[in-house]
Each structure stands twice: as C-alpha cells, then as structure tokens.
C-alpha cells in the first residue's frame, strides 16, 4: 500500500464506489484531475466504462470492496451511495490505512436514521420542522390533526429518496403511516415547511468545511412539480434562491453548528454533507434533511463547477486536511435533465436498447459545453441498455447564462433515443421562462 504522505502530485489511483449518475460525474472529474493516473469504478455503468475501469463488485458488498481497494493499491476511495457508508465501508477502509471520502458509520446515521438526524438538529438548535414519532400505540387521528394538511410522512429507513410522502389527502397520509409502522415499527410525521427548496453540498472534515455552489433539484416526476417524488428529475446550479444573505444564514445557523458537532465526535466526519434546505418567503432557511454523500443529480451540476483539482480536494477531506487544500470554483452555470425509463418512479422497464450519441466526453461550444452522465445503463449483447429508473442525464455548462446551459442540456438530450422514456421539459422553470 502506498502511503499518501509519500505520494507525489502525480500518479494517484482512485476507486469510486457506486454505479449511478453521481459516480459517473465524479469519475469524469477525477479523470480530468492532473494528479490522477488511474480511475476505477465499482460496479460502474456503461458510461464509466468509457473513461475508467469498471469492476463487477456490488457497492453493498463491503468485504469484496475492501479487497478490491487493496488489490488495486488505491490512494483514495470515494464512496458514492449512502448504504455502504451506513454499513461501515469507510470504517473498514480506514482500518487498513486507505483514505476514504465518506463518513464513518456513526456519522452516516445522519442519513441512515431520520429520527437520529432530527434529534441532533433539535439538540443543536438548528432550524427544522417539528416532528412526531409515531408507533402502533400512537393516536393517529390526534397526530395527523395536530398540524393539518399537507402531511409530511417519512419512513426512518434508507429509501433512495422515495421514503417520503407529502399529501393533502388525509386518508393517504394515514394509510402510509400505518403501512410504515407495520413494516418499520415506527414512522415520522413532520410539520410542513412552506417555501422553496434548495441544496447545499458541503465538503467537511475536522479541520474545515467549504460549501459547493448551491443547487436546486426537481424531485417531482411531472412538469410543474406535480406527481410522485423521485430521486430527482433534473437540477441546476448556482441556485438564485440562495442569495448572499441566505447563504450567510445557512452557514451560520445550519452548517457551522453541525460541523462543530461532527468535528468533536470520537471519529470526526470526513466527507460530503448534503444539506436539503427550505427557504421561506422571508429568506429564513430550515433543514428538510441531511444526507451524508453527494446528491444525485446535484453532483452533475456542482462538481463540474470545481475549477481546482478534484482529487486534491477529496483526498484532503479524507485525510482531515481540508484547511490546507481549499478548492476554487468557476463562475459558470450548469443544468442537467434526467431521462427516465418507462414506468418510473414505479417499477421501470429495463433492458431496452439505448441508441444515439451516448459518449460522456465533453463537447465544446462557444461559451459552453455539454455531456451525458450515465446512471441506469449497462451492456447486453454489445449494446447499451437501460438497467434502472433514471437512465441518464444530459448536462450543459455555460459561461454565459443558466438559460444557455439549459439550451445545451436539452440539445444534448435530443441525441439520445430510448423507447418509452420521458423527461421533464421545464427544468429550471422557477428561474427561467419555458
């Protein structure tokens, strides 16, 4: 095993854990890093295979992933999904001296348990919604009538962004509460927060923290933000809703208290803290949720805005040296549009051939560029096929404007064909004309 202290500025070998659009975006950024020689992805997808070496190892197979990292003699592991973090992958890697970008299992409970996260927030005085812990012994009628419609019901399990129901239908809320209690033993009923959502990705270790450009996700499946919740149908950055004043308040009221808490734990937090925000009409921010990894599709629009060496940043966090390697950012705009498979966000139709221009190489334009980030893609009989609900995302980067970034993203999406697929045509609608 190479010791990070002895690694020169060149020649690093890195392993990205996961196989979605987030991991593809990270892999692209790492391939572009001057300090990186070799990028590996496990399990990866069809897009990552174009730029890196894929390995058929499941992200949830902790033992096999550790063995893979050892066999590759990696200098850094970046853990993309939340499940292996909660399962302790970073813990196991650090035991054998391999730097891992991603918190240890105890820190990952901020996402692994919504109840734990809420308790920490309330203890620290971080602004967030009121909450009720409901079990089989709870008076459901009394509970659901406490705050009234709309009802926000959250399962206390990892559900890939789909374990939450927000509804104005009282019967639907009660049905979801009852089914969640039956399956999980408990459920959380939260006070509804009025406002506009945004996301802040914060790189964090015990020495420092730094926020990436804020983004805005589009979680609902339908245009105009209607329909079922999804893992995300598109995103853009920077998000104008996060003004300088809002940003200042998020840092002082939300990020700094959590950083102080996480930095003083027995094992400090080292990784990305995803802060899901609700911005009220008066500009006051509250926390909707914390996640313990890069968001998807937020990564696709924030990582390309990092103008300094991505590997330097991630390795510094993994080693607790962020204060010595702070990143710089471009002034560009980014927007990504997700192409989803037929049936999504329900059971998607898989195995259909995807045709057209599927390259993830950046194509340059005057004042911008675009690419494809693969997510649910794989190979079958030498063809690229769909393997998940969110299949890929078209991403545009513009040095001119967000509107231009949107034009580039949709232009790139026109070059892809998948039977039965669909996408939202209004990504960025809150700040741009359709």
NORMOPE-V152833 format. One line per field, one symbol per residue. ss: DSSP state (a for helix, b for strand, c for the rest). psi: psi as a letter, one per 40 degrees, with the letter a starting at -180 (. if undefined). Layout:
BEGIN
ss = ???
psi = ???
END
This chain:
BEGIN
ss = cccaaacccccbbbbbbbccaaaaaaaaaaaccccbbbbbbbbccaaaaaacbbbccccccaaaaaaaaaaacccbbbbccaaaaaccaaaaaaaccccbbcccaaaaaaaacaaaaaaaaaaacccbccbbbbcccccaaaaaaaacccbbbbcccccccccbbbbccaaaaaaaaaaaaaaaccbbbbcccccbbbbbbbbbccccbbbcccbbbccbbbcccbbbbccccbbbbccccccaaaaaaaaaaaaaaaaaaaacccccccbbbbbbbbbcccccbbbbbbbccccccaaaaaaaabcccaaaaaaaaacccaaaccccbcccbbbbbbbbccccccccccccbbbbccccccbbbccbbbbbbbccbbbbccbbbbcccbbbbbbbbbcccaaaaaaaaaaaaccbbbcccbcccccccccccc
psi = hihddehieieihihhhifadddddddddddehdehdhhihheaadddddeahihghidegddddddddddefiehhhhdidddddefdddddddeehhhhhiidddeedddhddddddddddefhhiiiihhhadeigdddddedeaiihhhhifihffeefhhhiehddddddddddddddeeiihhihhhiahiihhhhhhaediihhihiihigdidiiefiaiiaeheiiiiihddgidddddddddddddddddddeeidhihhahhhhhihhideehiihdihifiiihedddeddeeheihdddddddddeffddefhiiiieiiihihhhiihdheahihieihhiaheiehhhiihfaiiihhicgiaihfeihiheadhdihhhhhhediddddddddddddeehhhheiiihefheddeii.
END
